[in-house]
Amino acid sequence: MRSTFHGLELGKRGVIAQQVALNTTGHNITNANTPGYSRQVAQMVAARPLEYPSVTNSTSPGQLGMGVEVNAIQRIRDIYFDVEYRNQNSLMNESKVISETLGNIEGVVNEPSDNGLAKNITAFWKAWQTLSKNPSTEDLAARSAVVQQAMAMADSFNSMANQFTTMGNNITERINIKVSEANSYVTEISDLTKQIKHIESGGDNANDLRDKRDYLVDQLSKLGNVKVTETSQTYQITFGTKQVIDDLNSDTIVQADVAGVTSGEIFGYVQSRDTFIAEYTKQIDLMANTLATGKIEVTLPAGSILPNGMTPPAGAQMDPTNPRKLAADAKVTVDGLNGLHRLGYTLEDPATNGKDFFVTSDGSGKFTAENIRVNPDIAKDLKKIAASLRIETVSKPPAAPTNKVVQSNGDLALLIGGLAEKTFDFGGTALTASSTYGGYYEAVMSQLGVQTDHAKKMLENGELLTDHADSLRQSISGVSPDEETANLIKFQHAYNASARVITVVDEMLDKLINGTGVVGR
């Protein structure tokens, strides 16, 4: 015969189990907006039954049910969705950094604008064209304009180069900061892993600590590609190609480990510095060097006087009365604007060949966007601008005859101004092997525009994919206030019903104890 008190145990276990479920539901509701929190469920199972006590135990029907018990508080989490979210989160943050960097590069070049390099290049060529019409000493305004426009163009190069250098340095600092941030996450994750190991060794589930650890891994995935490997015995995290967590042991991320990171903010910053900023620094350096010393082919007009020591071009027709004077137009290849300027003659008396129009500020001789500048000697003395290709011999008795520039001749200034339409050799770069000077810069800006638009689209797609992955994860792990409220009511009724079982058994016992055996009273 079953014990009458057996019903009290059943009711008690029911009350306890439903109370745990109610508390778990309340825990879910209060953490509905907690970042990284995963929904928890009280896992109820039927308690182990007892054999029906009888002499013929094996033939008696059924067992004595022992009610319900909560064997675990289960955290609802799907590892697959965690992996998908972290991968997308890492790629999205990489795109975010690259898009931001390309936007900053666009801000530096500031094209199209009235103060951009493109306008300065155009104004520089036009200044030479104007000078070709007014090459004499009587009008130094045209010469001054050439110097001013050249200085404005050089300043644009210098400013862009300096800003790119600053951007690169700032990004290096950002990488260092992000590496430190990653190390702080690794340290926290390592500490949590030790706590989780300690708690779960006693048979409990460290749900909230696991949520906190997973949230930190999510944050770590913003910085770089993360791989988590967990078994019943071990917990490992690989950041990039370096294992930073190996169960209870952790390792520090150093600068050398950055090379193994292939996504996330850190990779985005490395790409920004070493690919995009480096690429556009290289492009403007190439433009500065090509302008000053790049190979260009020009046609010298008949009547031009070649500088002393210059070998006449192959096949050139020379004036029989002057071995340095061209009798017909002749094509020559010169080393950029500097080489062309050296072919001309200044307004000095006696006339001399022009100097390098551009020089390097550091004296290296290798032109870059950072060091190109107008020759200070020319900037100080406008007569040293070579605008003519012709000189004439002037007698100065009793002194020996001397050479004097033909002031009305602006052939060289016209040639330099005409470089706006000439093809420059840019060294066979992937962008374009040869182009007009302005055309090359337009190609560079076009490439920048395409890359910026592509980066924006990649960011938009990355945000959509990351949000989608997070939504899928939240559909499994997230807390639904409506669902939890319904659970509250469900568990409340179950609690009340279990309490009612106790009340019924109490009434039965009261009847048995106090309402029987009173015959004859």
Secondary structure as a PSIPRED ss2 file (coil, helix, strand):
# PSIPRED VFORMAT (PSIPRED V4.0)

   1 M C   1.000  0.000  0.000
   2 R C   1.000  0.000  0.000
   3 S C   1.000  0.000  0.000
   4 T C   1.000  0.000  0.000
   5 F C   1.000  0.000  0.000
   6 H H   0.000  1.000  0.000
   7 G H   0.000  1.000  0.000
   8 L H   0.000  1.000  0.000
   9 E H   0.000  1.000  0.000
  10 L H   0.000  1.000  0.000
  11 G H   0.000  1.000  0.000
  12 K H   0.000  1.000  0.000
  13 R H   0.000  1.000  0.000
  14 G H   0.000  1.000  0.000
  15 V H   0.000  1.000  0.000
  16 I H   0.000  1.000  0.000
  17 A H   0.000  1.000  0.000
  18 Q H   0.000  1.000  0.000
  19 Q H   0.000  1.000  0.000
  20 V H   0.000  1.000  0.000
  21 A H   0.000  1.000  0.000
  22 L H   0.000  1.000  0.000
  23 N H   0.000  1.000  0.000
  24 T H   0.000  1.000  0.000
  25 T H   0.000  1.000  0.000
  26 G H   0.000  1.000  0.000
  27 H H   0.000  1.000  0.000
  28 N H   0.000  1.000  0.000
  29 I H   0.000  1.000  0.000
  30 T H   0.000  1.000  0.000
  31 N C   1.000  0.000  0.000
  32 A C   1.000  0.000  0.000
  33 N C   1.000  0.000  0.000
  34 T C   1.000  0.000  0.000
  35 P C   1.000  0.000  0.000
  36 G C   1.000  0.000  0.000
  37 Y C   1.000  0.000  0.000
  38 S C   1.000  0.000  0.000
  39 R C   1.000  0.000  0.000
  40 Q E   0.000  0.000  1.000
  41 V E   0.000  0.000  1.000
  42 A E   0.000  0.000  1.000
  43 Q E   0.000  0.000  1.000
  44 M E   0.000  0.000  1.000
  45 V E   0.000  0.000  1.000
  46 A E   0.000  0.000  1.000
  47 A C   1.000  0.000  0.000
  48 R C   1.000  0.000  0.000
  49 P C   1.000  0.000  0.000
  50 L E   0.000  0.000  1.000
  51 E E   0.000  0.000  1.000
  52 Y C   1.000  0.000  0.000
  53 P C   1.000  0.000  0.000
  54 S C   1.000  0.000  0.000
  55 V C   1.000  0.000  0.000
  56 T C   1.000  0.000  0.000
  57 N H   0.000  1.000  0.000
  58 S H   0.000  1.000  0.000
  59 T H   0.000  1.000  0.000
  60 S C   1.000  0.000  0.000
  61 P C   1.000  0.000  0.000
  62 G C   1.000  0.000  0.000
  63 Q E   0.000  0.000  1.000
  64 L E   0.000  0.000  1.000
  65 G C   1.000  0.000  0.000
  66 M C   1.000  0.000  0.000
  67 G C   1.000  0.000  0.000
  68 V E   0.000  0.000  1.000
  69 E E   0.000  0.000  1.000
  70 V E   0.000  0.000  1.000
  71 N E   0.000  0.000  1.000
  72 A E   0.000  0.000  1.000
  73 I E   0.000  0.000  1.000
  74 Q E   0.000  0.000  1.000
  75 R E   0.000  0.000  1.000
  76 I C   1.000  0.000  0.000
  77 R C   1.000  0.000  0.000
  78 D C   1.000  0.000  0.000
  79 I H   0.000  1.000  0.000
  80 Y H   0.000  1.000  0.000
  81 F H   0.000  1.000  0.000
  82 D H   0.000  1.000  0.000
  83 V H   0.000  1.000  0.000
  84 E H   0.000  1.000  0.000
  85 Y H   0.000  1.000  0.000
  86 R H   0.000  1.000  0.000
  87 N H   0.000  1.000  0.000
  88 Q H   0.000  1.000  0.000
  89 N H   0.000  1.000  0.000
  90 S H   0.000  1.000  0.000
  91 L H   0.000  1.000  0.000
  92 M H   0.000  1.000  0.000
  93 N H   0.000  1.000  0.000
  94 E H   0.000  1.000  0.000
  95 S H   0.000  1.000  0.000
  96 K H   0.000  1.000  0.000
  97 V H   0.000  1.000  0.000
  98 I H   0.000  1.000  0.000
  99 S H   0.000  1.000  0.000
 100 E H   0.000  1.000  0.000
 101 T H   0.000  1.000  0.000
 102 L H   0.000  1.000  0.000
 103 G H   0.000  1.000  0.000
 104 N H   0.000  1.000  0.000
 105 I H   0.000  1.000  0.000
 106 E H   0.000  1.000  0.000
 107 G H   0.000  1.000  0.000
 108 V H   0.000  1.000  0.000
 109 V H   0.000  1.000  0.000
 110 N C   1.000  0.000  0.000
 111 E C   1.000  0.000  0.000
 112 P C   1.000  0.000  0.000
 113 S C   1.000  0.000  0.000
 114 D C   1.000  0.000  0.000
 115 N C   1.000  0.000  0.000
 116 G C   1.000  0.000  0.000
 117 L H   0.000  1.000  0.000
 118 A H   0.000  1.000  0.000
 119 K H   0.000  1.000  0.000
 120 N H   0.000  1.000  0.000
 121 I H   0.000  1.000  0.000
 122 T H   0.000  1.000  0.000
 123 A H   0.000  1.000  0.000
 124 F H   0.000  1.000  0.000
 125 W H   0.000  1.000  0.000
 126 K H   0.000  1.000  0.000
 127 A H   0.000  1.000  0.000
 128 W H   0.000  1.000  0.000
 129 Q H   0.000  1.000  0.000
 130 T H   0.000  1.000  0.000
 131 L H   0.000  1.000  0.000
 132 S H   0.000  1.000  0.000
 133 K H   0.000  1.000  0.000
 134 N C   1.000  0.000  0.000
 135 P C   1.000  0.000  0.000
 136 S C   1.000  0.000  0.000
 137 T C   1.000  0.000  0.000
 138 E C   1.000  0.000  0.000
 139 D C   1.000  0.000  0.000
 140 L C   1.000  0.000  0.000
 141 A H   0.000  1.000  0.000
 142 A H   0.000  1.000  0.000
 143 R H   0.000  1.000  0.000
 144 S H   0.000  1.000  0.000
 145 A H   0.000  1.000  0.000
 146 V H   0.000  1.000  0.000
 147 V H   0.000  1.000  0.000
 148 Q H   0.000  1.000  0.000
 149 Q H   0.000  1.000  0.000
 150 A H   0.000  1.000  0.000
 151 M H   0.000  1.000  0.000
 152 A H   0.000  1.000  0.000
 153 M H   0.000  1.000  0.000
 154 A H   0.000  1.000  0.000
 155 D H   0.000  1.000  0.000
 156 S H   0.000  1.000  0.000
 157 F H   0.000  1.000  0.000
 158 N H   0.000  1.000  0.000
 159 S H   0.000  1.000  0.000
 160 M H   0.000  1.000  0.000
 161 A H   0.000  1.000  0.000
 162 N H   0.000  1.000  0.000
 163 Q H   0.000  1.000  0.000
 164 F H   0.000  1.000  0.000
 165 T H   0.000  1.000  0.000
 166 T H   0.000  1.000  0.000
 167 M H   0.000  1.000  0.000
 168 G H   0.000  1.000  0.000
 169 N H   0.000  1.000  0.000
 170 N H   0.000  1.000  0.000
 171 I H   0.000  1.000  0.000
 172 T H   0.000  1.000  0.000
 173 E H   0.000  1.000  0.000
 174 R H   0.000  1.000  0.000
 175 I H   0.000  1.000  0.000
 176 N H   0.000  1.000  0.000
 177 I H   0.000  1.000  0.000
 178 K H   0.000  1.000  0.000
 179 V H   0.000  1.000  0.000
 180 S H   0.000  1.000  0.000
 181 E H   0.000  1.000  0.000
 182 A H   0.000  1.000  0.000
 183 N H   0.000  1.000  0.000
 184 S H   0.000  1.000  0.000
 185 Y H   0.000  1.000  0.000
 186 V H   0.000  1.000  0.000
 187 T H   0.000  1.000  0.000
 188 E H   0.000  1.000  0.000
 189 I H   0.000  1.000  0.000
 190 S H   0.000  1.000  0.000
 191 D H   0.000  1.000  0.000
 192 L H   0.000  1.000  0.000
 193 T H   0.000  1.000  0.000
 194 K H   0.000  1.000  0.000
 195 Q H   0.000  1.000  0.000
 196 I H   0.000  1.000  0.000
 197 K H   0.000  1.000  0.000
 198 H H   0.000  1.000  0.000
 199 I H   0.000  1.000  0.000
 200 E H   0.000  1.000  0.000
 201 S C   1.000  0.000  0.000
 202 G C   1.000  0.000  0.000
 203 G C   1.000  0.000  0.000
 204 D C   1.000  0.000  0.000
 205 N C   1.000  0.000  0.000
 206 A C   1.000  0.000  0.000
 207 N H   0.000  1.000  0.000
 208 D H   0.000  1.000  0.000
 209 L H   0.000  1.000  0.000
 210 R H   0.000  1.000  0.000
 211 D H   0.000  1.000  0.000
 212 K H   0.000  1.000  0.000
 213 R H   0.000  1.000  0.000
 214 D H   0.000  1.000  0.000
 215 Y H   0.000  1.000  0.000
 216 L H   0.000  1.000  0.000
 217 V H   0.000  1.000  0.000
 218 D H   0.000  1.000  0.000
 219 Q H   0.000  1.000  0.000
 220 L H   0.000  1.000  0.000
 221 S H   0.000  1.000  0.000
 222 K H   0.000  1.000  0.000
 223 L H   0.000  1.000  0.000
 224 G C   1.000  0.000  0.000
 225 N C   1.000  0.000  0.000
 226 V E   0.000  0.000  1.000
 227 K E   0.000  0.000  1.000
 228 V E   0.000  0.000  1.000
 229 T E   0.000  0.000  1.000
 230 E E   0.000  0.000  1.000
 231 T C   1.000  0.000  0.000
 232 S C   1.000  0.000  0.000
 233 Q C   1.000  0.000  0.000
 234 T C   1.000  0.000  0.000
 235 Y E   0.000  0.000  1.000
 236 Q E   0.000  0.000  1.000
 237 I E   0.000  0.000  1.000
 238 T E   0.000  0.000  1.000
 239 F E   0.000  0.000  1.000
 240 G C   1.000  0.000  0.000
 241 T C   1.000  0.000  0.000
 242 K E   0.000  0.000  1.000
 243 Q E   0.000  0.000  1.000
 244 V E   0.000  0.000  1.000
 245 I E   0.000  0.000  1.000
 246 D E   0.000  0.000  1.000
 247 D C   1.000  0.000  0.000
 248 L C   1.000  0.000  0.000
 249 N E   0.000  0.000  1.000
 250 S E   0.000  0.000  1.000
 251 D C   1.000  0.000  0.000
 252 T C   1.000  0.000  0.000
 253 I C   1.000  0.000  0.000
 254 V C   1.000  0.000  0.000
 255 Q H   0.000  1.000  0.000
 256 A H   0.000  1.000  0.000
 257 D H   0.000  1.000  0.000
 258 V H   0.000  1.000  0.000
 259 A H   0.000  1.000  0.000
 260 G H   0.000  1.000  0.000
 261 V C   1.000  0.000  0.000
 262 T C   1.000  0.000  0.000
 263 S C   1.000  0.000  0.000
 264 G H   0.000  1.000  0.000
 265 E H   0.000  1.000  0.000
 266 I H   0.000  1.000  0.000
 267 F H   0.000  1.000  0.000
 268 G H   0.000  1.000  0.000
 269 Y H   0.000  1.000  0.000
 270 V H   0.000  1.000  0.000
 271 Q H   0.000  1.000  0.000
 272 S H   0.000  1.000  0.000
 273 R H   0.000  1.000  0.000
 274 D H   0.000  1.000  0.000
 275 T H   0.000  1.000  0.000
 276 F H   0.000  1.000  0.000
 277 I H   0.000  1.000  0.000
 278 A H   0.000  1.000  0.000
 279 E H   0.000  1.000  0.000
 280 Y H   0.000  1.000  0.000
 281 T H   0.000  1.000  0.000
 282 K H   0.000  1.000  0.000
 283 Q H   0.000  1.000  0.000
 284 I H   0.000  1.000  0.000
 285 D H   0.000  1.000  0.000
 286 L H   0.000  1.000  0.000
 287 M H   0.000  1.000  0.000
 288 A H   0.000  1.000  0.000
 289 N H   0.000  1.000  0.000
 290 T H   0.000  1.000  0.000
 291 L H   0.000  1.000  0.000
 292 A H   0.000  1.000  0.000
 293 T H   0.000  1.000  0.000
 294 G C   1.000  0.000  0.000
 295 K E   0.000  0.000  1.000
 296 I E   0.000  0.000  1.000
 297 E E   0.000  0.000  1.000
 298 V E   0.000  0.000  1.000
 299 T E   0.000  0.000  1.000
 300 L E   0.000  0.000  1.000
 301 P C   1.000  0.000  0.000
 302 A C   1.000  0.000  0.000
 303 G C   1.000  0.000  0.000
 304 S C   1.000  0.000  0.000
 305 I E   0.000  0.000  1.000
 306 L C   1.000  0.000  0.000
 307 P C   1.000  0.000  0.000
 308 N C   1.000  0.000  0.000
 309 G C   1.000  0.000  0.000
 310 M C   1.000  0.000  0.000
 311 T C   1.000  0.000  0.000
 312 P C   1.000  0.000  0.000
 313 P C   1.000  0.000  0.000
 314 A C   1.000  0.000  0.000
 315 G C   1.000  0.000  0.000
 316 A C   1.000  0.000  0.000
 317 Q C   1.000  0.000  0.000
 318 M E   0.000  0.000  1.000
 319 D E   0.000  0.000  1.000
 320 P C   1.000  0.000  0.000
 321 T C   1.000  0.000  0.000
 322 N E   0.000  0.000  1.000
 323 P E   0.000  0.000  1.000
 324 R E   0.000  0.000  1.000
 325 K E   0.000  0.000  1.000
 326 L E   0.000  0.000  1.000
 327 A C   1.000  0.000  0.000
 328 A C   1.000  0.000  0.000
 329 D C   1.000  0.000  0.000
 330 A E   0.000  0.000  1.000
 331 K E   0.000  0.000  1.000
 332 V E   0.000  0.000  1.000
 333 T E   0.000  0.000  1.000
 334 V E   0.000  0.000  1.000
 335 D E   0.000  0.000  1.000
 336 G H   0.000  1.000  0.000
 337 L H   0.000  1.000  0.000
 338 N H   0.000  1.000  0.000
 339 G H   0.000  1.000  0.000
 340 L H   0.000  1.000  0.000
 341 H H   0.000  1.000  0.000
 342 R H   0.000  1.000  0.000
 343 L H   0.000  1.000  0.000
 344 G C   1.000  0.000  0.000
 345 Y E   0.000  0.000  1.000
 346 T C   1.000  0.000  0.000
 347 L C   1.000  0.000  0.000
 348 E C   1.000  0.000  0.000
 349 D C   1.000  0.000  0.000
 350 P C   1.000  0.000  0.000
 351 A C   1.000  0.000  0.000
 352 T C   1.000  0.000  0.000
 353 N E   0.000  0.000  1.000
 354 G C   1.000  0.000  0.000
 355 K C   1.000  0.000  0.000
 356 D C   1.000  0.000  0.000
 357 F C   1.000  0.000  0.000
 358 F E   0.000  0.000  1.000
 359 V E   0.000  0.000  1.000
 360 T E   0.000  0.000  1.000
 361 S C   1.000  0.000  0.000
 362 D C   1.000  0.000  0.000
 363 G C   1.000  0.000  0.000
 364 S C   1.000  0.000  0.000
 365 G C   1.000  0.000  0.000
 366 K C   1.000  0.000  0.000
 367 F C   1.000  0.000  0.000
 368 T C   1.000  0.000  0.000
 369 A C   1.000  0.000  0.000
 370 E C   1.000  0.000  0.000
 371 N C   1.000  0.000  0.000
 372 I E   0.000  0.000  1.000
 373 R E   0.000  0.000  1.000
 374 V E   0.000  0.000  1.000
 375 N C   1.000  0.000  0.000
 376 P H   0.000  1.000  0.000
 377 D H   0.000  1.000  0.000
 378 I H   0.000  1.000  0.000
 379 A H   0.000  1.000  0.000
 380 K H   0.000  1.000  0.000
 381 D C   1.000  0.000  0.000
 382 L H   0.000  1.000  0.000
 383 K H   0.000  1.000  0.000
 384 K H   0.000  1.000  0.000
 385 I C   1.000  0.000  0.000
 386 A C   1.000  0.000  0.000
 387 A C   1.000  0.000  0.000
 388 S E   0.000  0.000  1.000
 389 L C   1.000  0.000  0.000
 390 R C   1.000  0.000  0.000
 391 I E   0.000  0.000  1.000
 392 E E   0.000  0.000  1.000
 393 T E   0.000  0.000  1.000
 394 V E   0.000  0.000  1.000
 395 S E   0.000  0.000  1.000
 396 K E   0.000  0.000  1.000
 397 P C   1.000  0.000  0.000
 398 P C   1.000  0.000  0.000
 399 A E   0.000  0.000  1.000
 400 A E   0.000  0.000  1.000
 401 P E   0.000  0.000  1.000
 402 T E   0.000  0.000  1.000
 403 N E   0.000  0.000  1.000
 404 K E   0.000  0.000  1.000
 405 V E   0.000  0.000  1.000
 406 V C   1.000  0.000  0.000
 407 Q C   1.000  0.000  0.000
 408 S C   1.000  0.000  0.000
 409 N C   1.000  0.000  0.000
 410 G C   1.000  0.000  0.000
 411 D H   0.000  1.000  0.000
 412 L H   0.000  1.000  0.000
 413 A H   0.000  1.000  0.000
 414 L H   0.000  1.000  0.000
 415 L H   0.000  1.000  0.000
 416 I H   0.000  1.000  0.000
 417 G H   0.000  1.000  0.000
 418 G H   0.000  1.000  0.000
 419 L H   0.000  1.000  0.000
 420 A H   0.000  1.000  0.000
 421 E H   0.000  1.000  0.000
 422 K C   1.000  0.000  0.000
 423 T E   0.000  0.000  1.000
 424 F E   0.000  0.000  1.000
 425 D E   0.000  0.000  1.000
 426 F C   1.000  0.000  0.000
 427 G C   1.000  0.000  0.000
 428 G C   1.000  0.000  0.000
 429 T C   1.000  0.000  0.000
 430 A C   1.000  0.000  0.000
 431 L C   1.000  0.000  0.000
 432 T C   1.000  0.000  0.000
 433 A C   1.000  0.000  0.000
 434 S E   0.000  0.000  1.000
 435 S E   0.000  0.000  1.000
 436 T E   0.000  0.000  1.000
 437 Y H   0.000  1.000  0.000
 438 G H   0.000  1.000  0.000
 439 G H   0.000  1.000  0.000
 440 Y H   0.000  1.000  0.000
 441 Y H   0.000  1.000  0.000
 442 E H   0.000  1.000  0.000
 443 A H   0.000  1.000  0.000
 444 V H   0.000  1.000  0.000
 445 M H   0.000  1.000  0.000
 446 S H   0.000  1.000  0.000
 447 Q H   0.000  1.000  0.000
 448 L H   0.000  1.000  0.000
 449 G H   0.000  1.000  0.000
 450 V H   0.000  1.000  0.000
 451 Q H   0.000  1.000  0.000
 452 T H   0.000  1.000  0.000
 453 D H   0.000  1.000  0.000
 454 H H   0.000  1.000  0.000
 455 A H   0.000  1.000  0.000
 456 K H   0.000  1.000  0.000
 457 K H   0.000  1.000  0.000
 458 M H   0.000  1.000  0.000
 459 L H   0.000  1.000  0.000
 460 E H   0.000  1.000  0.000
 461 N H   0.000  1.000  0.000
 462 G H   0.000  1.000  0.000
 463 E H   0.000  1.000  0.000
 464 L H   0.000  1.000  0.000
 465 L H   0.000  1.000  0.000
 466 T H   0.000  1.000  0.000
 467 D H   0.000  1.000  0.000
 468 H H   0.000  1.000  0.000
 469 A H   0.000  1.000  0.000
 470 D H   0.000  1.000  0.000
 471 S H   0.000  1.000  0.000
 472 L H   0.000  1.000  0.000
 473 R H   0.000  1.000  0.000
 474 Q H   0.000  1.000  0.000
 475 S H   0.000  1.000  0.000
 476 I H   0.000  1.000  0.000
 477 S H   0.000  1.000  0.000
 478 G C   1.000  0.000  0.000
 479 V C   1.000  0.000  0.000
 480 S C   1.000  0.000  0.000
 481 P H   0.000  1.000  0.000
 482 D H   0.000  1.000  0.000
 483 E H   0.000  1.000  0.000
 484 E H   0.000  1.000  0.000
 485 T H   0.000  1.000  0.000
 486 A H   0.000  1.000  0.000
 487 N H   0.000  1.000  0.000
 488 L H   0.000  1.000  0.000
 489 I H   0.000  1.000  0.000
 490 K H   0.000  1.000  0.000
 491 F H   0.000  1.000  0.000
 492 Q H   0.000  1.000  0.000
 493 H H   0.000  1.000  0.000
 494 A H   0.000  1.000  0.000
 495 Y H   0.000  1.000  0.000
 496 N H   0.000  1.000  0.000
 497 A H   0.000  1.000  0.000
 498 S H   0.000  1.000  0.000
 499 A H   0.000  1.000  0.000
 500 R H   0.000  1.000  0.000
 501 V H   0.000  1.000  0.000
 502 I H   0.000  1.000  0.000
 503 T H   0.000  1.000  0.000
 504 V H   0.000  1.000  0.000
 505 V H   0.000  1.000  0.000
 506 D H   0.000  1.000  0.000
 507 E H   0.000  1.000  0.000
 508 M H   0.000  1.000  0.000
 509 L H   0.000  1.000  0.000
 510 D H   0.000  1.000  0.000
 511 K H   0.000  1.000  0.000
 512 L H   0.000  1.000  0.000
 513 I H   0.000  1.000  0.000
 514 N H   0.000  1.000  0.000
 515 G C   1.000  0.000  0.000
 516 T C   1.000  0.000  0.000
 517 G C   1.000  0.000  0.000
 518 V C   1.000  0.000  0.000
 519 V C   1.000  0.000  0.000
 520 G C   1.000  0.000  0.000
 521 R C   1.000  0.000  0.000
